[in-house]
Amino acid sequence: MLKRNDTAVSPVVGVMLMLVVTIIIAAIVSAYAGGIASEQKKVPQAMISGTYSISNGFQIAHNGGDGLALHDMVFVVRNGPMFGPNLERKTAQVLDKTLIADRTGRSLDNGDGTSEVTSFRPGDVLYISAENATGSRLQPGLADAEHLWFSNTTNIGNAFSLEVSDTGGNLISVSDVVISP
């Protein structure tokens, strides 16, 4: 009579079951974490540039990247270091969307929060006319510092920053704009 030895099978089966349970738990955690990551809002990527002329006004061009929903966009200008040291924070101004128009003259804000202009796509250009690109309209927070206005002829050749972000504060683009006559 032969005796059969089955004592080693039980620990191997137990280890295999624990391994399978661990793999299943890891897959569930991974799927859950992946789902959370995909729910986050993607920040658009775009190349935005500007040109500013005292006599012709301000142009903001979308040079490539994602299309932008204009109701979510915030345009900020701030004096660059050529205006003087440490002025970047003091001179930051959010552009008034009632001053900005598309190529057909439609305003980004009709004054009541509505607009027919909804998107800013590659190749599009937005305009602020020379009449609206004056210091008192474009940079109203600097009324007591007219020498810092972009429209001051002594600032020709200086540069300021144009920052485009979404309403959540996510920075999309920053570019330097040189002031021309």
ChimeraX attribute file (.defattr): number of C-alpha atoms within 10 A of each C-alpha:
attribute: neighborCount
match mode: 1-to-1
recipient: residues
	/A:1	3
	/A:2	4
	/A:3	5
	/A:4	6
	/A:5	7
	/A:6	7
	/A:7	8
	/A:8	8
	/A:9	9
	/A:10	9
	/A:11	10
	/A:12	11
	/A:13	11
	/A:14	10
	/A:15	11
	/A:16	11
	/A:17	12
	/A:18	12
	/A:19	12
	/A:20	11
	/A:21	12
	/A:22	11
	/A:23	12
	/A:24	12
	/A:25	12
	/A:26	12
	/A:27	12
	/A:28	11
	/A:29	12
	/A:30	11
	/A:31	11
	/A:32	11
	/A:33	11
	/A:34	11
	/A:35	11
	/A:36	9
	/A:37	9
	/A:38	9
	/A:39	8
	/A:40	8
	/A:41	7
	/A:42	8
	/A:43	13
	/A:44	16
	/A:45	14
	/A:46	19
	/A:47	16
	/A:48	20
	/A:49	20
	/A:50	21
	/A:51	17
	/A:52	23
	/A:53	19
	/A:54	20
	/A:55	14
	/A:56	16
	/A:57	19
	/A:58	23
	/A:59	19
	/A:60	20
	/A:61	19
	/A:62	20
	/A:63	15
	/A:64	14
	/A:65	13
	/A:66	16
	/A:67	16
	/A:68	19
	/A:69	14
	/A:70	18
	/A:71	17
	/A:72	12
	/A:73	20
	/A:74	20
	/A:75	19
	/A:76	17
	/A:77	22
	/A:78	21
	/A:79	26
	/A:80	22
	/A:81	14
	/A:82	12
	/A:83	17
	/A:84	10
	/A:85	9
	/A:86	11
	/A:87	15
	/A:88	16
	/A:89	10
	/A:90	11
	/A:91	20
	/A:92	20
	/A:93	18
	/A:94	18
	/A:95	18
	/A:96	17
	/A:97	20
	/A:98	17
	/A:99	19
	/A:100	21
	/A:101	20
	/A:102	18
	/A:103	10
	/A:104	9
	/A:105	13
	/A:106	16
	/A:107	21
	/A:108	23
	/A:109	20
	/A:110	14
	/A:111	12
	/A:112	7
	/A:113	10
	/A:114	12
	/A:115	17
	/A:116	11
	/A:117	18
	/A:118	14
	/A:119	14
	/A:120	18
	/A:121	18
	/A:122	16
	/A:123	10
	/A:124	15
	/A:125	18
	/A:126	21
	/A:127	24
	/A:128	24
	/A:129	19
	/A:130	15
	/A:131	14
	/A:132	16
	/A:133	24
	/A:134	20
	/A:135	20
	/A:136	15
	/A:137	14
	/A:138	22
	/A:139	24
	/A:140	17
	/A:141	15
	/A:142	17
	/A:143	13
	/A:144	9
	/A:145	12
	/A:146	14
	/A:147	15
	/A:148	19
	/A:149	22
	/A:150	27
	/A:151	25
	/A:152	15
	/A:153	13
	/A:154	12
	/A:155	19
	/A:156	16
	/A:157	13
	/A:158	17
	/A:159	21
	/A:160	24
	/A:161	20
	/A:162	25
	/A:163	21
	/A:164	23
	/A:165	18
	/A:166	18
	/A:167	12
	/A:168	10
	/A:169	10
	/A:170	14
	/A:171	16
	/A:172	19
	/A:173	16
	/A:174	19
	/A:175	16
	/A:176	18
	/A:177	23
	/A:178	18
	/A:179	20
	/A:180	19
	/A:181	15
